[in-house]
Amino acid sequence: FLQGDATRDEPVAGMRAAIDAEEPVTVELRNYRNDGTMFWNRVTVVPIRSDSGTVTSYLGYQEDVTAKKRFEQDLTLLKEQAKGSDKAIFITDSDGMIEYVNPTFEQMTGYTASEANGRNPSLLKSGEQDDAFYADLWDEITAGEVWEAELTNQTKQGELFEVNQKIIPVTDMDGNITQFVAIEEDISEKQLTRQKLDVLNRVVRHNLRNSLSVIDGHADLLAAKEMDEEAREASIEAIRKQATSMHEIA
């Protein structure tokens, strides 16, 4: 009477077969409450035997595992979406041990899923961040906070790469942390571009300062009015030349 439209035949058949064989069985299946709402039910049936070994009755008990099933379904959906992501995604248990990595993680780090699973994310440590950095990270995420920062990681081959990393704690219905989801975006090219722009910025400022110094110097000479025509024309030409240079820089 607990069964309904969404109850699959397989777990029901498995339970009946175990009962017919007088064996204990546990199945998970969709059941329905008296008000018609569906819930996931983990049902266990155990035969009770007499001293002679004859089954005299059955002990049955059940557990509502709807929240667990929904979490598993959400996690499965996340993993499916992660397969096509251009960002590295890995999932750890509550102790920080890797349980899943997506294909981009494998490409970015050089570690295969089988090499990464069961290990701590510290396998990516480059030494560029100190222990205090990671201690603060762990304190924040175990407190249930989302953590995000830029850091330097290291591939399996020893190459350094820059990432923007976000770590999201995953909690159950009671608020207990069950897993952590980490999302990494490789920003090595962005960092290189930023470095190039910093250098270019310094060069441009240096050139502009030089041009302004030349213009100021010749302007002072012209203001003094103590120069012949040839020198005057030379100063004007120098000012125009530097102005043209500044225009090109701009």
N, C-alpha and C positions, 0 to 999 in steps of 0.2 A: 504493500500500500504506500510505501515511500517513493516508489518509482513513478516516472512520468515521461513526457515526450522526449526529453533530452538525455534520458538514462540509456547508456550504451549497453548492448547485449553482452559484450565480451566479459566485463567484470562480473555481471550477474551469473553468466554461465560458469565462470571460474569459481565463484563462490558455491554454486550448486554442486559442481563436480567435486570440490573438496569435501563438502558435507556428505555427498554420496560415498566418498572414499574414507569417510570418518577421519579426516585430517584437518588440522587447524589452517585457517586462511585469513589473509588480510587483503582487502581491495579498496580502491578509491573510486567513487562513482557519484554521479549527480543524483541527488534525491530532492524531495519536495516536502516542505513543511505543510502543516494543516491549512495555512492561509494561502497556499499555492506558490510561495516563493521558493526558488531553487537554491540549494546549498551543496557544497562539496562535502561528502561524507566518507570518512575512513572507517570502514566496518571490519571488525575482527570477530571471527566465530571460532570457538575452541570446543572440541568434544570433551565431555566429562565422562570418565570411565569408572566402572565399579572395580572392586578388588580383582574380579575375574577378567577384567579387560573389556567388558562389554560397555558400549556407549549407552549411557542411561539418559543423558540430556546434553544440551549445548549451552555454553556461556557466550553471550554476544554483547559486545560493547562498541560504541561508535564515538567518533570525534569530528567536530566541525572543522574542516581544514580549508574553508573557503578563502580565508586571507592568504594562506600559504599558496594555494593554487593560483590566485590572482597575482601574487608576487612572482611566481614561476612563469606565468604567462607574460607579465610585463617584462621580466628579465629576458625571456625568449624573444620578445618583440625588439627589445633594445639590442640584443646580439644580432638579429637579422638586419636592423638598421645600421649597426656598426660595421657590418661587412662592406657596405658601399660607401662608408665615410672616408673623406680624404684626411681625416685626423686620426692619430693613433689613440685607440681606446683600450684600456684594460680594466678588469674588474678583480678586486681582491676580496678575501673574506674579512671578518672583523679584526683579525690579527695582522692584516696587511699582506697575506700570502696570495699571490696571483692565481686566479681561477680561470681567467679567460683573457685572450688578447685578440684583436681584430687583425685582418691582413695588413693594414697600413702600419700597425705596430711592428709587424715582422719586417716589412720593407724598410721602415725608418731606423730600427735598432739593429737589425741583422740577427735577432733571436727568433727562432721558430716558436710556435705555440707550445710544442712539447718541451722545448728548452726553458721557456719562461714560466709555464704553469708549475705551481708548487714552490716557486721561489719568491723572494722578497724583491720589490722594485729597486732595492739598493743595488741590484746588478747593473743599473744604469748610472750609478754615481760616477762623477767625473773627478771629484776632488776639488772642484771649483767652489762648492758651497761647504761651509764648515758644519760640524755636528750640531751646533746651536740652531742653525737654519732648519735642519730636519727635525730637531726636537720641537721647535715651535710649530712646524707643520703638523706633526703627530698630535701635539696637544690641542691644536685647533680643530682638526677633523674628528678626533675622538670626543670632543665636546659637542659634536653635531654641527659644526660650522663648515660652510663651503670655503675652501682655500684656493687662492689663485695667485700665481707669481710667474715671473720669467726666471729660468734657470738653465744651466749648462749640463747636458747629459752626455753620455759616452756610448757609442755603439759597441757591438761585440768585437769589432775589429779595432777598437781603440780610438775611433774618430770622434771628435767633439762636435756637438750640434746644439743649437739654441732652441728652446721650446717655451711656449706659453702653456702652462699646465693648470688645469682646474681639477680639483678633487671634490667629489660630492658624496657625503655620507648617505647611505640608504638605511632606513629604519623600518621596523615591523609595526604592527598595529599598536604595540605597547610602547613605542618610542625607542626600542633597543636597536642599536646599530648592528646590522647584519652583514653589510658589505660596503665597499667603497668603489665608486666609479671614477676613474681618472681619464681625462681627455687632454691630449697633448697636440699642440699645433707647432709644426716646425717653423721657426721664425729666423733661421740662419740667414736666409737671403735678405730678410728685412733688416737684420742686424748688420749685415755687410753693407747694405744700401745706406743705413743710418751712419755707419762709420765713414763711408765715402762722402756722404753729405757733410759730415763734421769736418773732414779734411778740406773739402771744397769751400765750406763756409770760412774756414781760417784763411785759405788762400785768397778768397775774394776780399775779405776784410783787410788783409795785408796789402793787396793791390790798390784798394780804394784809399787806404790811409796814405800810401805812397803818392798816389795821384793828387790827393788833396793837399799834401805837404808841398808838392811842386807848384800847384796852383796858388796856394797861400804865399809861397816865397816870391813868385813872379808878380803877384798882385801887390805885395809890399814894395817891390822895386818900382813898379809903375806908379804907385801912390807917392813915392818919394820924389818923382819927377827930376831926378838927377841922373839922367842917362841920355845918350844920343839916340838918334832915330833908328839906327841899325840895332842897337841893344833893345830899344823899345819894341821893334818889330819881332825880334827874337823871343822876347818875353810873351808877347801876344800869341805867337805861333806855338810856344811851349804850352801855354794855357789851353789853346784850342786842341792841341794834340792829346793832352791829358783828359780834356772834356770828352773827346771822341773815344778814348780808351774806357772812360767810366760809362759812357753810353753803351759800348759793346759789352761790358761786364753786366750791366743792367739787363 
